[in-house]
Amino acid sequence: MSAIAYINFDGITEQAIEFYSQALQATEVKKVKFKDFPQDPNYPLPERELNMIMESSIAFAGGKIMLSDVLPAMKVVTGELVKGNQLLISLVIEDKQKLEEYFTNLSVGGHVVMPLSNTPWSSCFGMLVDKFGISWKFNSDADKFLDEVMASKRSYGS
């Protein structure tokens, strides 16, 4: 089983795909626009919406994120998008060099919340908000930390 972060945008998914594909050195990019499907002649989409991304995925380093645009008519169902705080993506990669590379790439045009550093819970941890307002957490040792804490809780009878 895998968990995949899914990010909705308000008409800028094409730009986000380009940025994330480069920043994360994508191994595969798939995208489908609304115009790629037959349209209902009774409810034609405007040209701008036809060119929006219906669904896409970016594969990188064994991980994947998915992205799409929310059509204006869909906001009745989804509600208005709130930039940034609706999602946090956590990259857990043991390869510190790759983690640092992704951190540097994703910080372009964004804001570093916590630079990559050694912490009590990880030998390489950091946080940033990218130029699209998406929050990212980087951790080289998340599973090791969780395993150690869980093991110590069991040994203390907690």
Summary of the structure (lengths in Angstrom):
residues: 158
radius of gyration: 18.8
end to end distance: 28.5
largest distance: 66.7
contacts: 412
relative contact order: 0.16
helix: 32%
strand: 34%
